[in-house]
Amino acid sequence: MFRKRFFVSWIFSSFGMFLLSYTWHGLILSDFAGLTYPKRLFTLIAFLIYLVIGYIVTKSFNIPFLALKYKKRPLKRGFWGGALIGFTLFLIATVTGFSFNTVHSIKHLLYDSIWQIMEQGIGGVIVAFGHIMIYEPDEIED
C-alpha cells in the first residue's frame, strides 16, 4: 500500500496544498488575523488535516472511472480526482460551518468552491507528477 510512489506523492501534495492554503488564507485574505487561538496551534492542526486531505487526493488518483478515462493523461487524471475531492470538501465545510467565511452569499460560496476545487486539483496534479517521476515497474494498482 505505501509504496515509494504513493508516499512521495502523498507528502508532496499535502505540503503543496498546505502552502497554497496558507498563502490564500494567511497572506492574500488575512484570515489568520481573526484567529482566537494561537497561530502555531492552528498551523499544526491545519498541516495534520492537510496530511489527511493529501492522502485522500492521492488515493483518488486510482479511482477506476478516472483511471480508465484518463489512462494516458495523468495530469488531467490527477486534477479531476483532486477537484472532485475539493468540491466534496467544500460541501462538507459549508454544511458543517467549518470555514473562515461567515458570510454565505452566492458570490462568497462560488469563490470558496472554486478555491477548494483549484487547491485540491493542484494537489492532484502534484500526485500525477509523483506518479510520472517515480517509476515502479512491478506496481500493482491499489
N, C-alpha and C positions, 0 to 999 in steps of 0.2 A: 504494500500500500504506500509506504513512504519511501518511494524511490527518489534518487537524486533529482530527477527532472521535476517530480511533483513538489518536493521540499523546497528547492530553489525557487520555483515559480511561485509557490505559496508565500514565502518570506518576502520576495521582491515585490509581489503585487500588494501584499499587506502594507509594506513600507511605502510604496508609491501612492497608494490610496490614502494612507495616513498623511503623507506630505501634502497631497492635494487638498485634503480636508482642512489641515492646519493652515495652509495658505489661504484658502477660501474664507474660512470662518475666523481665523485669527488675524490675518493681515488685511484682507480685502474688505470684509464686512465688519470687523472689530467686534464680533460676538463674544469674545472672551472677556471683554471689559465688564460685561454684566454678570459674570460668574459669581455665585455666592459662596463658593468653596475654593480651596487653594488650586491654583492653575496647574501645579505639578501633579496633584492628585487627579485632576481632570485629564491631563495629558497621559498619565499612566493608564487610567481606565480606558480612555479612547484608543490607545495603542493596543490594549488587550482585546477590545471589541473589534478593531481592525484585523487582528490576527484571526478572529473567528470569521469575519467577512471575507478575508483573503482565502481562507480555507474553502468557504462555500463557493467563491468565484472560481477557484482552481478546480474544484470538483465539477462545477458547471461546464467546464471545458469539454467534459466527456458525456454531456447529455446526448443520448442516441440521436435525437432529431437533428441537433446541430452538427454532430459528428458525420452524419450522412449528407446533410445539405451542404456543408462547407468542408468537405473532406480535403480538398486541395487548396483551401483558403483559410489557414489557421488564424490569421489576424481578424478576419470577419467572424470566424467562429468564436474567438475569444471575446471580441467586442460584444457580440449579440448575447453571449452567455452572461457576461458581466452586466450588460444593460438590463437583461431580464432580472437579475438579482438586484440591481439598483432600483428598478421600478417596484419590485416587491418590498425592498427596504423602505422606500418612500411611502408606500401604502401602510406598512406597519407603523412607521414613525408618525404618520399623520393620524391614524386611528387611535394610537395609544397616547398621543400628545407629547411624544419624546422628540422635541425639536427646539432649536433656538428661536424659531419664529413663532410669536404669539398671535400674529395677525394671519387669519386664514382666508384672505381674499383669493379670488381666482388667479390673479396675477402672481401672488406670492407662491401659491400652490404650484403653478406652472413653472416658476423659476426653481423651486425646490425639486420638483420631479425631474426637470432637465438636468439640474446639477447632479442629482444622485445617479441618473442614468449615465451621464458622461463620466462621472468619477469611477463607478464600478465597471463601465465599459472600458476605460483606460486600464483599469486593473486587469481586465480580461485580456487586453492586448499585451500587457506585460507577461501574463501567463503564456500567451501564444509565443512570444519571443523566447521564453524559457524553454518551451517545447521545441522550437526551431533550433535553438543554440545548443541544447544538451541532447546529444544523440545516445539513445539506449537501444541497441539492436534487438535485444530479446524482450522488449516491453510487451506486457500483456495488458490489454485495456482493463481498467478498474471497473 
